[in-house]
Amino acid sequence: MTVCIIFLTGHGYAFDYQFGAEVFEGVFKEDNFTDESEAFFDYDATYNIFAVYPNAYINFNDNFNAYALAELEWFYAWDDPSADDKSDLDATLADLFLNYTGTDLTVDVGLVPFALGKGVVFYSDEPGVAIRYDGWRRTYIKGEMFRVFDHSPMATLTLGYVPGFLESVEFVGAWYQDADDKIAKLYQSVYEETEPASEGDLFWAGLQADFFVSDFYISGLMLQQFGSVEIDDGKTLTDYDVSAYLVDLELNYNLSNQFSSGIFFFAASGDTHPASGNLHAFMSPMPFNPRTAIFFNGGFERYDVEEAVVLGGVTWDGVMAPGVKFEYQPDFKFAAELAVAMLFPQGHLFDSDDWYGWEADMRVSYAFYQNHQVFVEAGILNHGNFFKKTVGFRPDSATRLVAGLSLVF
């Protein structure tokens, strides 16, 4: 994942160089979350993350550049059942790539940030190559090829059109080959006594767009997924044909210079019988979905991306999530955001007898200096009757509270 960095600039005789860094400090408290390994709803955690993200940019000449981003994160848990150690220090190299920028051609090679479907299909920094050609008026084509996990290849192809400022229309296609048994992990609950293996090819094709209609700003993503998957439980091989979909639509309107509102609808298909017949549940390798911070676990920070193939609908039953959002920004220093979503299994829209529940998330930030801010985030997920029918009781509401500081130099 990437972060927006403001650079400090220096000048050399042979080339230009720029250095920068982001310092992050956050305290997290999460109560009544889902323990995926036990399917319980009493997972409580209180922990602190202190991180430094240094970066460097080198401009060799008019065409060639280099960029590097490192991650140094210190994790300390006061109360986290999933943490093997209460304290953990991790240092990794997130980005390291060379860039060529010509008149119409742009090429990135190395450890590069990639995103597919605005992040809800894939969002990570991986070794690979990205090529973009802008030789046609307002039209471009972009191709990417990279490695996911340890051995799995992935490729994307995008044909885009830019009708105006802040507007774009893109036809997207992608391919992923499971060479790390990641899809099999989704079936672990089905094969309780064995650890299954998997092979398969997943394909995505669709449209994503951002455009104005009068004073309304519309963002949309519609994807169809297809392909085939083979699950090996050590005794039998089971083949599945994949046919699934994902829709993410949002409409925003500025009520004033300070206040804006919007409505959204997110849906990902599910499959109530994933171990038989064709597979209709939408799957994504390492997605980042910020629609809600608890149910989708999108959050706001880079460490929330899970290194796994994940169900787009969170559960095997899929999801349909209509919601509203509001943003208030009276000046450049203060900003407040609120999002509220209702969450239903696929095919049960507005059916309160079978819904997941509702979630509300709020974020307030204050920039006390240029590129320096403090923030507070709060969220609550109130569980519905779906979980009462599934586990025999309605779990207590899940809550998430975060207080933090971000300094960009």
N, C-alpha and C positions, 0 to 999 in steps of 0.2 A: 504494500500500500504506500501511498505517497502523501506528503504533507506540503502545504504551501509555505515556501521559505522566502524570506526577504534577505538579500545578501549584503554583506559588507564587501566593498570593492577595493582592490589594490591594482597597481599597474606595474608590469615588468617590461623589460626591453624586448624580449623575444615574444611574449604573449601576455594576454590579460588573464588575471586569476581573481577569483571571488571565493570568499569563505563565509560561512554562516552556520547557525545552529539554532535548534529549538530546545528549550528546557521545559519539561512537563512534570508537574507534581499533582497527584490526585489521590484522594481517599475515597474508597468505595465501600458501601454497605448494601448487601443484597440479602433479602429474607424470603423464605418460602419459594425458592426457585426449584426447578425440576432437576432431580438427580437422575440423569439419563441411564446410568448403569443399574439403578434400582427402581426407576419409575415412581419415585416418591416425590412429594411436594414440600419437603421440609429441609431443603438445602439452604443453609445460612452461611454467609461468608462476609468477613470484614478484612479488608486488605488495603495496602498502600502501594502505589507505583510511582517511582521516581525515575525519570528517563531523560537522556540527553541524545539529541539527534544531530550530530555534526555533519556538515556537507561541504563539498568543494566543487568548484566549477572552473574549468580551464578553457580559454579560447586560444587555440593555436594560431588560427588565421581566419579569414572570412568564411571558410567552409567547414573547418573541423573543430569540434569541441569535445570535452570530456566532463563527466559528472559522476560524483560519488556521494553516497549517503550511508552513514553508519547508524546503528541503533545500540545504545547502551541503556539497559533497563534493569532496575533493581526492584524486585518484588518482595514485599514483606507482608505476611499474613498474621493477623491477630487471631482470626478464626476462619479457617478455610479447610473443610474436610478433604478437598481434592488435592491439596498441596502436600507433596511429599516432605518438603522442607518449609519451615516458616520463612526462611529467607533464601532468595535466589538472585544471583547476578548473571545477566545474559548479555553478551556482546556479539552482534552479527553485522554483516555488511549487507544492507538492503539493496542499494543500487550501485552499479559500477558499469558505465557504458560509454562508448564512443558515439558521437553524433556527427553526421555529415549533413549539411544544409546547403543545397544548391538552388538554382533559380526555380526549379519546379519539383525537385526531388529531396526528400528527407529520409535519412536512414539512421536507426539506432541499433547498435550491436553490443551485447554484453548482458549484464544483469539489469533488466529493463522493467519498469512498471507497466503492467498490462491490465486492461479492464474490458469486459464484454457485457453488453446489456446494461450499461450504466452501473456495473458492479454487481448486479443481482445474479449474474451467471458466473462471473469470475472476476477476482480483484486481488492481485498479488504482484510481487516483484519476482521475476523468474529469469533464468538464462534463455536468451533467444534473440530474435531479430525482428524489427518493425520497419516497414518500408511504406512511404506515402508519396504519391505523385499528384501534383496540383497543376498539371499542364493545361487543363481545360478550364474555361471560364466558369467560376462558381461550382465546379464539379471536381471531385477528387476520388482517388481509389487508394485503399490502404490494405496491406497484407501483413500478417504477423504469424510467426511460428516460434514456439517455445516449449520448454519442458515443464511439466507439472509434477509435483511430489518428487519421486526418485527417478522414475523411468517412463512416465506417461507423456506422450506427445500431444500437443494441442495446436491448432491453427485457426486463424480467423481471416475473413475477407469482408471488406466494407466498401460499398459504393455510396458516396455522399454528395449532397447538394446543399449549397448555402444560399437561401433566398434573400436573407437580410441579416441585420445585426441581431445577435443572440438567437438566430434561427438556424436550424439544420434539419435535413431529412436524410436518413441513412438506411440502406438495405444491407442487412448483416447476415453473415453465415459463419458457422464455426464447426469444428470437428474435434473430438476428444477420444483418445483410446485409453481404456483402463488397463494399465500394465502393472498396477500396484495393489490389486485386490481391494480397491477403495469402495466399489459398488457393493462388494460382498459384505462390508461392514454394516450396511443398511439392513442386511438380512440376518444379522447375528441373533436377534430375538426369535427368529423363525427356526434357526438351527441351534438350539440351546446346547447340545452336547458336542458339537463339532465347530471348528472354525472354518467357514467356507472360503473358497477362492472364487475369483471372478475374472472374466475377460469380456470385452465388448467395445463397441464403437457407438458414441453418441453424437448426434448432429443437431444443430440449431439453425433455423432460418426465420427471418422476420424483418420487422420495420421498427425503427425508433426515430422520433421526431420531436423537435421543439420549435414552436412558431406562435405568432400573434394572430388573433382574430379580433379585430377592433382593439379594445382595451384588455382583453383576456389573453393570458399566456398559457398555452397548452403544451404539456409534455406527455409523450406516449411511448410505450414499449409493448410490442406484441410479438411473441416468439412461439414457433411450433418446434417441438423436439421429437426426433425420431431416431431409429437405430435398432441395435440388437444387443442383448446381454446374455452371457452364459454363466450360470452359477454351478459350482462344483462343490458338493458337500462331502466328498471323499468316497461316496458310493454311487451317486447318480449325477448326470449332467442335465441341467434344466435350461432350455433356451427360452428367452422372452423377446418378443418384438416390442419396441418402445414407441408409444405415441402419446405425447403430453403437450401441455400448453402453459404459457405464462402471460399475464396481462398486467401492466402497470400504467395507470392513467392519472393525470393530475391537471387541474384547472385552477389558475391563480388570478386574482384581481386586486389591484391597488385601490383600497377605499379612500386613501389619502396619501400624502407624502410620507407619513409615519406609520401607517397601519395597512396591512394586507391580509387577505384571507384566501383560502383555497379549499377545494374538495379533492379527494383522491379515491381510487379504487384499485386494489391489488388482488390478483387471483392467480393461484397456481394449482394445477390439477393434481388430484390424488388417486389412490387405488386402494379400495377397502379389502381387496384380495390379492396382495402383491405376490403371493407364492403360487398363483395359478393363472393361466391364461396370459394375455398380453399385459404389458406393464404400462400404466397410464399416469404414474406419479412423476412430476417434473423433478429432475435431478440436476445439481450444479456442483462443479468442483471449486471449492474455496470461494463461495459467494460473500458479498457484503450487502446486506439489506437493511437500510436505516429507517424503514417505514415505522417500526416501533422498536424500542430499546430492550424490551423484555421478551415478548412473544417471538419476534424475529431475531432478537439479540444482536441488532445492528450496532447499537451504541454509537459512539462518536470517535473512538480512537483506534489506532492501527492494530492493537493486540487482540481485537475481537474476531479477526478472521480465523476460522477453524480450518486446519489442514486435513480436510476430509471432503468426500462427496456428500452433499447435504440435500435433503428434501426441500424444494422451494416452498411447499406448503407446511413445513415444520413437522407435521404428523403424516402418516400414510393416507389420511382422509383428505389431504389438500386443504386449501384455505380460500376464502372470499372475504376481503377486508375493505369495506367502505369506511371513509373517515373524513374529518375536517381538520384544518390547520390554520393557525393565526400567527402572525408575526408583527411585533411592535418595535420600532426603532426610531425614537425621537431625535437621536443625533448619532454621530459616529462612535460614541463611547458606549452607549447602552443598547442592548438588544434582548428581546424576550421572544421565545417561541413556545407554542403549545400545539400538540397534536393529540387527537382523540380518534380511536378506531374501534369499530365493532368487528368481531372475529367469528367467522362461521366456517364449518367444513364445506367442501365443495358440494354444490347442489342444495344447500340448506340456507340460502341467503334470507336473512330476517326471520329465521325460525329460532325463537328464543328457547324452545324446548330441547334444542340440540346444538346450541352454540358454544364456542370456546369461551366467550366472555367479552369484556371490553377492556381497553387499555388507554391510559392517558399519560403523556410524557411532556415535561416542561423543561426548558433550559433558559437560564438567565445569565448574561455575561456583561462584564464591564471592562472596558479598555482604559486602564489608568495611565497608560503611556502608549506611544505608537508601537503596535505589534506586541504589546504586553496586556494580558487580560486575566481576570479571575472569573470563575464561572461556577454555577451550581446547577445540577441536573436532578430531577426527581421523576419517578415513574411508578405507576401502579397498574397491575393486571388483576382484574377481578374475574375469577374463574366461573364458567357457566355450567350448564347441565351436561355438556359433553363429557366432562371429566367425572361428574357424579355417576354417569352411566358406565364409564370406562373403569374407574377404580373403586366405585362403591360409595364415594363421599365427595362433597364439594370442598376442594382445598381452600385454605386461607389465602387471602390475596397476596400475590407476590409484589414486593416493593423493591425499588432501586433508588439509592441516594448517592450522589457523587458531588464532591467539592474539590475544586482544583485550581491550578495556576498554569498558564502557558506564557512563556517568554520567548520571543523570536528575535534573534540578533543578526 
